[in-house]
Amino acid sequence: MPSAMYWMLEIIYGVCVVALALYGFHNLWLSANYLLLPRRKKALAPLDDLTCPNVTVQLPIYNEQHVAERLIDACAKLDYPRSKLQIQVLDDSDDSTTALIYAAAQNWQQQGVNIEVVRRETRSGYKAGALAYALGAATGDYIAIFDADFVPPVDFLQRTMPYFNDSSNAKVGFVQARWGHINRNFSWLTRCQALALDGHFVVEQSARDRSSYPFGFNGSAGIWRRTCLEDAHVGGWQDDTLCEDLDLSYRAQMAGWHGLYDGTLEVPAEVPVQLLAFKRQQFRWAKGTIQTLRKLGSRVAQHSQWSLVTRIARFDQLPHE
C-alpha cells in the first residue's frame, strides 16, 4: 500500500507536469500568433515642431557611476524641440554617482538643455517611489523612462510620439520599444541572456501586440501618457511590488487604456556580465511577478471573463447569414 508521502509526491509531480505543459502551450500559442498574424498598422504621421507636446524624460538612477553619464548624454541629444523637452535625473545614489550626475547635468544646462537632478531624503518606494515623487514636478504631458544602463537612440521620441498623435490612439496609455544588447557578445552568459530577452521582445511582446492581448510595460525604453498615469482608476506608480512596471501596466489596461509595442525600435542596454548580478536580477523579476500575480490575479481573471462575455455579446448582435 503506497504511503501518504508517495501520494503527495505523485500529486506534486502531476501539478508540475500540468503547469509546464500549460506554459509550453502558452509559448506555442504566442509563437503561432507571431508567425501567422500580420504586424498591426500604426499611424506614424511626422511630428511638427510647433505642435509637439511637452515630454518629460525620467532617469531613475541608484549607484550607477559607470553608466550614468552615458545615459544623461544620450537623453540630452534626443531629437526633440528643446523648449518641449524636460529631463529629470532621479538620483537616489549614496556613492560617487551623485557628483558625476550633477557635473553632467550642469554641463548640459550650460548648453541650453532643460535638465534637473531630483533627489529625495529617503529611498522610500525605491524606483516606483522615485518616479511618483518626481511626477509632480514634471512639465511633460508624456513621460519617457530609461534605466541607467540604457542608451536611447537620438530619434526615440520622433518614432514614439506619433503613436499618441493619431485620434484612433486616444486610449493608448503607453508605448514600449524593444530592448537591444550592447554587450551581447561579452561572454556565454551575456549571449544566453540576450537570446532569452530576444525571445520575450521579438516573439512574445510582438505576438501580444498583434493579437491585441494585454502585455506588460518593461520598465524602461518606453513612454507613458500622463493622463493615464494620473487616472484615478489606474492609481499611478505603486511600490508594493518589485515589478512596479508590470503592476501599473495591467492596472492601466484593466482601466480601459491600451499599450502599443514597437518591435522595430531598438533601445540598446547592457545585460549583467556577472553571474551573481544576473541571479539578483532574475530573483527580483520572479519575486515581483509573483507579487503582482497575488495583487492583481483575481482582478485580471474577473476582467478577462467580462471581456470574453462582452465579445460574445457583440458577436451575437452581428447580422448572420
C-alpha positions in Angstrom: 0.0 0.0 0.0 1.6 3.3 -1.1 2.3 5.7 1.7 0.9 9.2 2.2 4.3 10.6 1.2 4.2 8.6 -2.1 0.8 10.1 -3.0 1.9 13.6 -2.0 4.9 13.3 -4.3 2.7 12.0 -7.1 0.4 15.0 -6.7 3.2 17.4 -6.7 4.7 15.8 -9.8 1.3 15.9 -11.6 0.8 19.6 -10.8 4.3 20.4 -12.1 3.7 18.4 -15.3 0.4 20.3 -15.9 2.0 23.7 -15.2 4.9 23.0 -17.5 2.5 21.8 -20.2 0.4 24.9 -19.9 3.5 27.1 -20.1 4.7 25.3 -23.2 1.3 25.6 -24.8 1.2 29.3 -24.0 4.6 29.8 -25.7 3.5 27.7 -28.7 0.3 29.8 -29.0 2.3 33.1 -28.9 4.8 31.8 -31.5 1.9 30.8 -33.8 0.4 34.2 -33.4 3.7 35.9 -34.1 4.2 33.8 -37.3 0.7 34.0 -38.6 -0.7 37.4 -37.7 0.5 40.5 -39.6 2.0 43.4 -37.7 -0.6 45.9 -36.7 -0.5 49.1 -38.8 0.1 52.1 -36.7 -0.3 55.7 -37.5 3.1 57.4 -37.9 2.4 61.0 -39.0 5.6 63.0 -38.7 5.9 65.4 -35.8 5.5 69.2 -36.2 8.0 71.1 -34.0 5.3 73.8 -33.4 2.7 71.4 -32.2 4.9 68.8 -30.4 3.6 68.1 -26.9 5.7 68.6 -23.9 7.7 65.5 -22.9 9.5 64.7 -19.7 12.3 62.1 -19.7 12.8 60.5 -16.3 16.0 58.7 -15.5 15.9 56.7 -12.2 19.4 56.1 -11.1 20.9 54.4 -8.0 24.7 53.9 -7.7 25.4 53.6 -11.4 28.6 55.6 -11.6 29.9 53.7 -14.7 26.8 54.3 -16.9 25.0 57.4 -15.5 26.9 60.0 -17.6 26.4 57.9 -20.8 22.6 57.8 -20.2 22.4 61.6 -19.5 24.4 62.4 -22.6 22.2 60.2 -24.8 19.0 61.8 -23.5 20.3 65.3 -23.8 21.0 64.6 -27.5 17.4 63.4 -28.2 16.0 64.9 -31.4 13.1 66.9 -30.0 12.4 70.7 -29.6 14.4 71.8 -26.6 11.6 74.1 -25.5 9.3 71.0 -25.2 11.8 68.6 -23.6 12.5 68.2 -19.8 14.9 65.7 -18.4 14.6 64.7 -14.8 17.5 62.7 -13.3 16.0 60.8 -10.3 19.1 60.3 -8.3 18.8 58.1 -5.2 22.5 57.3 -5.1 24.6 57.2 -1.9 28.0 57.0 -3.6 30.2 59.0 -6.0 27.5 58.7 -8.7 25.8 61.8 -7.4 28.8 64.0 -8.1 29.1 62.7 -11.6 25.4 63.3 -12.2 25.5 66.9 -11.0 28.5 67.6 -13.2 26.9 66.1 -16.3 23.6 67.9 -15.7 25.4 71.2 -15.2 27.3 70.7 -18.4 24.1 70.2 -20.4 22.3 73.1 -18.6 25.0 75.4 -19.9 24.2 74.2 -23.4 20.6 75.1 -23.0 19.1 71.7 -22.1 16.3 71.7 -19.6 17.7 69.1 -17.2 17.4 68.9 -13.4 18.6 66.5 -10.7 15.8 65.3 -8.4 16.9 63.9 -5.0 14.8 62.6 -2.1 15.6 62.5 1.6 15.0 58.7 1.6 14.7 55.9 -0.9 11.2 55.2 0.1 9.5 53.0 -2.5 12.7 52.6 -4.5 12.2 53.1 -8.2 8.4 53.4 -8.0 8.7 55.9 -5.2 11.2 58.0 -7.2 9.0 58.0 -10.3 5.9 59.1 -8.3 7.9 61.7 -6.4 9.2 63.4 -9.5 6.0 63.3 -11.4 4.6 66.3 -9.5 7.5 68.5 -10.8 7.3 67.1 -14.4 6.1 69.5 -17.1 5.5 67.0 -19.8 2.2 65.6 -21.0 4.1 62.4 -21.8 6.7 60.6 -19.6 9.6 58.6 -21.1 11.6 56.3 -18.8 15.1 54.9 -19.2 17.0 52.9 -16.7 20.7 53.7 -16.1 22.2 51.0 -18.4 20.2 52.1 -21.5 21.3 54.3 -24.4 18.2 55.6 -26.2 18.7 56.4 -29.9 18.5 60.0 -30.9 15.2 59.5 -32.8 13.5 57.7 -30.0 10.9 60.5 -29.4 10.4 61.1 -33.1 9.5 57.5 -33.5 7.3 57.0 -30.5 5.4 60.3 -30.1 3.5 60.0 -33.4 1.6 57.0 -31.9 -0.1 59.3 -29.5 -1.0 62.0 -32.1 -3.5 59.9 -34.0 -7.1 60.2 -32.8 -7.6 56.5 -33.1 -5.0 56.0 -30.4 -6.7 58.2 -27.9 -6.7 55.4 -25.3 -3.1 54.3 -25.8 -1.6 54.7 -22.4 2.0 53.6 -23.1 4.3 52.7 -26.0 7.1 50.1 -25.4 10.2 49.7 -27.5 12.4 46.6 -27.9 15.5 46.2 -25.8 18.8 45.7 -27.6 22.0 44.4 -26.1 25.2 46.5 -26.1 27.4 43.7 -24.7 25.7 40.7 -26.2 29.0 39.0 -27.2 30.9 39.7 -24.0 30.6 36.1 -22.8 28.5 33.0 -22.9 26.4 34.4 -20.1 25.5 37.6 -21.9 24.8 35.7 -25.1 22.4 33.5 -23.3 20.7 36.4 -21.6 20.4 38.2 -25.0 18.8 35.2 -26.5 16.2 34.9 -23.7 15.4 38.6 -23.9 15.0 38.4 -27.7 12.5 35.6 -27.2 10.5 37.8 -25.0 10.7 41.0 -27.0 10.8 39.7 -30.6 8.2 36.9 -30.2 6.1 37.3 -27.0 5.6 41.1 -26.9 5.1 41.2 -30.7 2.5 38.4 -30.6 0.6 40.0 -27.8 0.5 43.3 -29.6 -0.6 41.8 -32.9 -3.3 39.8 -31.1 -4.4 42.9 -29.1 -3.7 40.9 -25.9 -2.7 42.8 -22.7 1.0 43.0 -22.2 3.4 44.4 -19.6 5.4 47.5 -19.7 9.0 46.5 -19.3 10.1 49.4 -17.0 12.4 51.1 -19.4 12.6 52.2 -23.1 9.0 53.3 -23.1 6.8 56.3 -22.8 3.6 56.9 -20.9 0.7 59.2 -21.4 0.5 61.4 -18.3 -3.3 61.3 -18.2 -3.1 57.5 -18.0 -0.6 57.7 -15.1 -2.9 60.1 -13.2 -6.1 58.3 -14.0 -7.8 57.7 -10.6 -8.9 54.2 -11.9 -5.3 53.3 -12.6 -3.7 54.6 -9.4 -0.3 55.7 -10.7 3.0 54.2 -9.5 2.7 51.9 -6.5 5.6 50.4 -4.6 4.0 47.3 -3.1 5.7 45.0 -5.7 9.2 44.7 -7.1 7.7 44.8 -10.6 6.0 48.3 -10.4 6.1 48.4 -14.2 4.1 45.2 -14.7 1.7 46.1 -11.9 1.0 49.6 -13.4 0.6 48.4 -17.0 -2.0 45.8 -16.1 -3.9 48.2 -13.8 -4.0 50.7 -16.8 -5.2 48.1 -19.2 -8.0 47.0 -16.9 -9.0 50.6 -16.6 -9.6 50.9 -20.3 -6.2 52.0 -21.6 -4.1 50.2 -24.1 -0.4 49.6 -24.8 1.4 49.6 -28.1 4.6 47.7 -28.8 7.1 48.8 -31.5 9.5 45.9 -32.2 11.2 47.9 -34.9 12.6 50.5 -32.5 15.6 49.1 -30.6 16.9 50.7 -27.5 20.3 49.2 -26.6 21.1 48.3 -23.0 23.7 46.3 -21.0 22.8 42.9 -19.6 24.6 41.7 -16.4 28.1 40.4 -17.0 28.4 38.7 -13.6 26.5 35.6 -12.7 25.7 37.0 -9.2 24.2 40.1 -10.7 22.2 38.0 -13.2 20.8 35.9 -10.3 19.8 39.0 -8.4 18.1 40.4 -11.4 16.2 37.2 -12.0 15.2 37.0 -8.4 13.8 40.5 -8.5 11.8 39.8 -11.6 10.5 36.5 -10.4 9.5 37.8 -7.0 8.0 40.9 -8.4 5.9 38.9 -10.9 4.6 36.7 -8.2 3.8 39.7 -6.1 1.9 41.2 -9.0 0.0 38.0 -9.5 -1.0 37.9 -5.9 -2.1 41.5 -6.0 -3.9 41.6 -9.4 -4.6 37.9 -10.3 -8.2 37.8 -9.2 -8.9 41.2 -10.8 -7.3 40.2 -14.1 -9.3 36.9 -14.1 -12.6 38.8 -13.5 -11.7 41.3 -16.1 -10.8 38.6 -18.6 -14.2 36.8 -18.0 -16.0 40.1 -18.5 -14.1 40.8 -21.7 -15.0 37.4 -23.1 -18.7 37.8 -22.3 -18.6 41.3 -24.0 -17.0 39.8 -27.1 -19.6 37.0 -27.3 -22.5 39.5 -26.8 -21.1 41.7 -29.6 -20.8 38.7 -31.9 -24.4 37.7 -31.2 -25.6 41.2 -32.2 -23.9 41.0 -35.6 -26.1 40.0 -38.6 -25.5 36.4 -39.6 -26.4 34.8 -42.9 
